[in-house]
Each structure stands twice: as C-alpha cells, then as structure tokens.
Amino acid sequence: RQRLDSVRGAGRWRLDAGVEFSTFSGDTREDWRGLNAALRYTLDRRGGVSLGYEHARRFGLTDVHYSLGADRRFTDRLSGQLRLGATPGADFLARRALSAGASWRWREADEH
C-alpha cells in the first residue's frame, strides 16, 4: 500500500534520455552516434503527452527528428498511444512519421 501511495504522489514530469554509439569493425564507414530525449507530462492518472528529440549522425550526415505524442489508459486492460514526428531537411531519418499502438491485457494480475 505504501508503494502505491508513493506512485500516486510522483511528479507530473518525466525526462528520459539516451546515447547511442555504433562502430563498424574492418570497415571504412564512419561511426554512428545518436542522442535522444523525451519529456512527458502526466495529464491525469490515465494519460499524458510527450515531446521527443533525436539527434543522429550517420554516413557523415546529421539529422534531427522531433516528435509529439499522447498515451491513454482507457480501462485497466486497454491502453493506446499515438505519436507524430518530423525531420526537417532529412537525409536518412524519416521526413514524417506516424506511429500508433494499443495494448490489451488478457487478464488481471490477481486472477488465477
């Protein structure tokens, strides 16, 4: 019960960030590098909105991708998400992107 109360009292903002690095052995290709971040704001107990940023360096070129998303838990078993993104002046990342998804749990954790 105490753990549930601490989750309910958690902040509305969440920041996730990452770094990517790939090297090619025995190849003359330039290493790939990337940075990404997502900032999410919780609207209520069932959903939130987010902003995303990706900075990628590949093939000697650099692309920057921006995204806007929303997620919602409709019931205790059904949730969904939608994300729109764009890469201005894209060289290798998608110029525009749309992703959507849903998740449905077959049974509750306490059901046997």
Beta strands, then each sheet from edge to edge (+ up, - down):
strand 1: 13-22
strand 2: 32-44
strand 3: 47-58
strand 4: 61-73
strand 5: 78-86
strand 6: 96-104
sheet 1: 1+ 2- 3+ 4- 5+ 6-
end
